[in-house]
Amino acid sequence: MIVTFTANPSLDRTVSLAEPLRTGEVQHALGAREDAGGKGINVARVLAAAGAETLAVLPLDPGDPFGALLTNAGVAHHGVPLAGVVRANLTIADADGVTTKLNLPGTVRTDADAAAITAAVVEAAAGATWLVLAGSLAPGLPDGFYVEVIRAVRSRWGTASPAIAVDTSGPALAAVVADGRPDLIKPNDDELASLVGAALDTSLPLPEAVLAVARRLVPTRVGAALVTLGADGAVLVTADGAWHGTPPPTRVRSTVGAGDSSLAGYLLAAIAGETPADALRSGIRYGSAAAALDGTVAPTPEDLPTGDVPVVPLETPNTTTTTGGHRD
């Protein structure tokens, strides 16, 4: 079981254009679609489409039709019954795959809301292999909210706690790395550099520059880092080694949700007991598949590219290498 938690879910509306966006002008759209979104929701949709057992936890007003979208997408979910409808985010994507996003802030959450959400995540984590904490925090939640959730889960379940993956950014990610000791983080290269307060060394190839920065965090503060690099693939850094994978040729239609799909692909391989290199390869395949689809469509195994995904070691791995996490 992989449990995901989305603190600030969204109804993702995607508008497709035949031409580049021209601000201040009237343009005709090719079409539009709506998907249940938010980073944790996106991860759960990919996992469910692959047949993995997953449960999405989210704050959900009992009268909000967002729950029906999740059900229609085949995503098992637990909605914490709190007032406030899910926010709506707008993505505009042109024919070249260039995307413009407008994200609304979401419902302001109270201390009582935070307590109810935390309790729900703790209970949902019982027996799970992984817990994914993903996305921005809703207004009203403190920067350290994910840290509070991590501590509550580990306090309740002890050595039976799931491995914890975090995919967020800014102060929320900084707080997790400072005090949460997650088993896996999934930043992109810009988020990684911002996290450590140091620019990547442009004199090095990008994967090596990413590795140098990631080693400032792994394994002293986080168990592993899956760093997505867009068209340059991804770098996986664990306590025991580091690898870089290159994606197959992909016609990009929308990059929205590609990183979420990469994390889902990585976790699918991890729970199957695959090697770190193969888990990285799986993450890249899923990210590439998502980028080739419209909007935030969740890729299925049938959507995965068949081209080669070369993975090369950046360091010599130890014989005890794992894909992250503290569970066998």
GUNU-11796 format. One line per 8 residues: number of its first residue (from 1); their letters; for each residue x, y, z of C-alpha. Coordinates in Angstrom, 2 decimals. Layout:
NUM) a) X/Y/Z | ...
END
This chain:
1) mivtftan) 0.00/0.00/0.00 | 1.21/3.49/-0.88 | -0.64/6.30/0.90 | -0.53/9.80/-0.51 | -1.46/12.98/1.29 | -2.38/16.17/-0.56 | -2.72/19.17/1.74 | -4.03/21.53/-0.95
9) psldrtvs) -5.76/19.54/-3.72 | -6.93/21.23/-6.90 | -9.35/20.89/-9.76 | -6.94/21.18/-12.68 | -8.39/22.83/-15.76 | -6.18/22.61/-18.86 | -6.79/24.68/-21.99 | -4.96/23.64/-25.18
17) laeplrtg) -3.91/26.22/-27.77 | -2.76/25.72/-31.36 | -0.41/28.70/-31.08 | 1.78/30.28/-28.39 | -0.11/32.22/-25.72 | -0.48/35.91/-26.60 | -1.15/37.88/-23.45 | -3.73/40.65/-23.75
25) evqhalga) -5.31/39.13/-26.87 | -8.30/36.94/-27.68 | -7.39/33.42/-28.81 | -9.46/30.37/-29.70 | -8.69/27.18/-27.80 | -8.52/23.72/-29.29 | -10.19/22.21/-26.26 | -10.15/21.88/-22.48
33) redaggkg) -10.24/19.15/-19.82 | -10.63/18.86/-16.05 | -8.74/16.47/-13.79 | -8.56/15.86/-10.07 | -5.16/17.27/-9.18 | -2.66/18.26/-6.57 | 0.73/16.55/-6.42 | -0.30/13.72/-4.10
41) invarvla) -3.49/13.12/-6.07 | -1.46/12.97/-9.30 | 0.86/10.37/-7.77 | -2.12/8.30/-6.59 | -3.77/8.44/-10.03 | -0.63/7.05/-11.69 | -0.26/4.34/-9.05 | -3.92/3.33/-9.39
49) aagaetla) -3.65/3.22/-13.20 | -0.72/0.80/-12.80 | -2.77/-1.47/-10.55 | -0.91/-0.62/-7.33 | -2.78/-0.50/-4.04 | -3.00/3.14/-3.06 | -5.06/5.45/-0.86 | -5.25/9.22/-1.31
57) vlpldpgd) -5.87/11.29/1.82 | -7.06/14.88/1.40 | -9.25/17.52/3.03 | -12.64/17.27/1.30 | -15.87/19.14/1.92 | -18.70/16.54/1.94 | -20.58/18.64/-0.60 | -17.67/19.07/-2.99
65) pfgalltn) -18.05/17.11/-6.27 | -14.26/16.71/-6.33 | -14.72/13.36/-4.61 | -16.69/12.10/-7.61 | -13.78/13.01/-9.89 | -11.49/10.85/-7.78 | -13.94/7.97/-7.83 | -14.33/8.24/-11.59
73) agvahhgv) -10.53/8.17/-11.91 | -10.44/4.92/-9.95 | -8.56/6.43/-7.00 | -9.42/5.07/-3.56 | -9.49/8.03/-1.21 | -10.23/9.18/2.30 | -11.62/12.69/2.47 | -11.18/14.44/5.80
81) plagvvra) -14.59/16.17/6.14 | -13.64/19.84/6.37 | -15.42/22.93/5.04 | -14.13/24.61/1.89 | -14.28/23.47/-1.71 | -11.14/22.41/-3.55 | -9.38/25.24/-5.40 | -9.29/25.42/-9.20
89) nltiadad) -5.98/25.78/-11.06 | -5.70/26.80/-14.70 | -3.03/25.57/-17.12 | -2.67/26.93/-20.64 | -0.63/24.68/-22.94 | 0.39/25.50/-26.50 | 1.27/23.12/-29.32 | 4.99/23.23/-28.44
97) gvttklnl) 4.34/22.05/-24.89 | 4.96/25.45/-23.30 | 2.69/25.76/-20.27 | 1.44/28.75/-18.29 | -0.07/28.01/-14.88 | -2.35/30.06/-12.64 | -2.69/28.46/-9.20 | -5.23/29.70/-6.67
105) pgtvrtda) -4.32/29.71/-2.96 | -6.98/27.31/-1.63 | -9.03/27.25/1.56 | -7.48/28.73/4.70 | -6.97/25.95/7.26 | -7.30/26.33/11.03 | -5.40/24.62/13.84 | -8.40/22.33/14.31
113) daaaitaa) -8.29/21.45/10.61 | -4.57/20.67/10.88 | -5.19/18.36/13.83 | -7.98/16.48/12.00 | -5.85/16.10/8.87 | -2.85/14.84/10.82 | -4.95/12.26/12.69 | -6.38/11.00/9.40
121) vveaaaga) -2.95/10.61/7.79 | -1.63/8.76/10.84 | -4.46/6.24/10.75 | -4.23/5.79/6.98 | -0.50/5.04/7.27 | -1.15/1.83/9.23 | 0.54/-1.00/7.36 | 1.60/1.18/4.43
129) twlvlags) 4.96/0.66/2.72 | 5.31/4.30/1.65 | 3.65/7.56/2.67 | 3.90/10.37/0.11 | 3.50/13.95/1.36 | 3.19/16.08/-1.74 | 2.32/19.54/-2.94 | 2.00/23.01/-1.51
137) lapglpdg) 0.55/23.63/1.93 | -2.88/25.20/2.19 | -3.03/28.75/3.59 | -3.04/28.69/7.38 | -0.84/25.61/7.70 | 2.65/26.32/9.09 | 5.78/25.74/7.02 | 6.64/22.84/9.32
145) fyvevira) 3.31/21.05/8.91 | 4.79/18.13/6.99 | 7.35/17.74/9.77 | 4.50/17.54/12.28 | 2.81/14.85/10.20 | 6.04/12.85/9.88 | 6.61/12.97/13.64 | 3.02/11.96/14.36
153) vrsrwgta) 3.21/8.97/12.00 | 6.53/7.76/13.39 | 5.41/8.31/16.98 | 2.26/6.23/16.39 | 3.74/3.39/14.34 | 7.39/3.26/15.42 | 9.46/0.71/13.53 | 6.34/-0.25/11.54
161) spaiavdt) 6.13/3.26/10.07 | 6.12/3.57/6.29 | 9.04/5.06/4.42 | 8.23/8.72/3.76 | 8.65/10.55/0.47 | 8.20/14.32/0.28 | 7.62/16.33/-2.89 | 7.18/20.01/-2.10
169) sgpalaav) 9.22/23.19/-2.41 | 10.21/26.43/-0.71 | 9.93/26.81/3.06 | 7.93/23.58/3.42 | 10.72/21.54/1.83 | 13.38/23.40/3.82 | 11.55/22.56/7.05 | 11.28/18.88/6.13
177) vadgrpdl) 14.98/18.63/5.31 | 15.95/20.52/8.47 | 13.80/18.56/10.92 | 11.86/15.73/9.26 | 14.52/13.25/8.07 | 12.42/11.96/5.15 | 13.44/8.79/3.36 | 13.15/10.42/-0.07
185) ikpnddel) 12.75/13.91/-1.50 | 11.93/14.72/-5.13 | 13.05/18.24/-6.03 | 13.97/19.48/-9.47 | 17.41/21.00/-9.99 | 16.27/24.57/-9.25 | 14.48/23.50/-6.07 | 17.55/21.54/-4.97
193) aslvgaal) 19.84/24.55/-5.45 | 17.41/26.82/-3.60 | 17.15/24.29/-0.79 | 20.86/24.33/-0.03 | 21.32/28.01/-0.88 | 24.01/27.33/-3.47 | 23.95/27.55/-7.26 | 24.85/24.49/-9.28
201) dtslplpe) 28.41/24.47/-10.59 | 28.02/25.32/-14.27 | 31.58/24.16/-15.00 | 30.42/20.58/-14.41 | 27.99/18.49/-16.47 | 24.53/18.98/-15.00 | 24.21/15.48/-13.42 | 27.57/15.89/-11.66
209) avlavarr) 26.66/19.37/-10.46 | 23.38/18.02/-9.09 | 25.19/15.16/-7.35 | 27.63/17.54/-5.67 | 24.77/19.56/-4.19 | 22.62/16.55/-3.30 | 25.51/15.01/-1.37 | 25.20/17.91/1.07
217) lvptrvga) 21.85/16.40/2.10 | 22.14/12.66/1.43 | 22.40/10.76/3.73 | 22.94/13.22/6.58 | 19.49/14.82/6.35 | 17.49/12.73/3.88 | 17.67/9.09/2.92 | 17.69/9.67/-0.83
225) alvtlgad) 16.99/12.34/-3.44 | 15.32/11.84/-6.81 | 16.16/15.03/-8.70 | 14.22/15.55/-11.92 | 15.93/17.50/-14.71 | 13.27/17.79/-17.41 | 14.69/16.92/-20.81 | 17.99/15.98/-19.13
233) gavlvtad) 16.37/13.10/-17.27 | 16.90/12.60/-13.55 | 19.54/11.90/-10.94 | 19.05/9.48/-8.05 | 21.29/9.89/-5.01 | 21.15/7.39/-2.12 | 23.42/6.69/0.81 | 25.14/4.00/-1.24
241) gawhgtpp) 25.45/5.42/-4.74 | 24.25/7.83/-7.41 | 22.92/7.38/-10.96 | 21.88/9.53/-13.90 | 19.23/8.47/-16.39 | 18.49/9.97/-19.80 | 14.92/9.96/-21.19 | 13.98/8.64/-24.62
249) ptrvrstv) 13.00/11.16/-27.32 | 9.66/12.66/-26.30 | 7.27/15.05/-28.03 | 6.29/17.24/-25.08 | 2.64/18.27/-24.90 | 2.45/19.36/-21.24 | 5.01/19.19/-18.45 | 2.34/19.58/-15.75
257) gagdssla) 2.37/16.53/-13.50 | 5.47/15.01/-15.12 | 7.45/15.19/-11.89 | 4.58/13.60/-9.98 | 4.49/10.77/-12.49 | 8.26/10.34/-12.13 | 7.86/9.89/-8.39 | 5.04/7.39/-8.92
265) gyllaaia) 7.12/5.42/-11.42 | 10.04/5.34/-9.01 | 7.81/4.08/-6.17 | 6.24/1.39/-8.35 | 9.71/-0.02/-8.98 | 10.78/0.42/-5.37 | 7.87/-1.60/-3.97 | 8.60/-4.27/-6.58
273) getpadal) 12.11/-4.63/-5.13 | 13.92/-3.38/-8.22 | 17.44/-1.95/-8.13 | 18.02/1.80/-7.74 | 19.04/2.04/-11.40 | 15.85/0.32/-12.53 | 13.73/2.43/-10.16 | 15.29/5.56/-11.66
281) rsgirygs) 14.63/4.19/-15.15 | 10.98/3.56/-14.23 | 10.64/7.09/-12.87 | 12.01/8.58/-16.08 | 9.72/6.47/-18.25 | 6.65/7.60/-16.34 | 7.74/11.23/-16.37 | 8.32/11.10/-20.12
289) aaaaldgt) 4.94/9.45/-20.65 | 3.20/12.21/-18.67 | 4.96/14.94/-20.64 | 3.66/13.42/-23.88 | 0.03/13.57/-22.71 | -2.41/16.48/-22.49 | -2.90/18.40/-19.26 | -2.55/16.30/-16.14
297) vaptpedl) -3.59/13.02/-17.72 | -2.19/10.17/-15.63 | -0.01/7.86/-17.74 | -0.79/4.16/-17.72 | 1.70/1.34/-18.33 | 0.48/1.30/-21.95 | 1.59/4.95/-22.36 | 5.21/4.29/-21.38
305) ptgdvpvv) 7.80/5.01/-24.08 | 9.56/2.01/-25.48 | 12.84/3.77/-26.27 | 15.99/3.09/-24.31 | 16.53/4.88/-20.97 | 20.29/4.71/-20.38 | 21.26/4.83/-16.70 | 24.88/5.33/-15.72
313) pletpntt) 26.45/5.39/-12.24 | 27.83/8.71/-11.05 | 29.45/6.95/-8.10 | 30.39/3.34/-7.49 | 27.47/1.83/-5.58 | 27.97/-0.17/-2.41 | 26.71/-3.74/-2.37 | 24.03/-2.81/0.19
321) tttgghrd) 22.39/-0.23/-2.07 | 18.61/0.15/-1.72 | 16.00/2.40/-3.30 | 15.57/4.47/-0.16 | 13.41/4.01/2.90 | 14.01/2.13/6.10 | 11.67/-0.81/5.54 | 12.89/-4.16/4.19
END
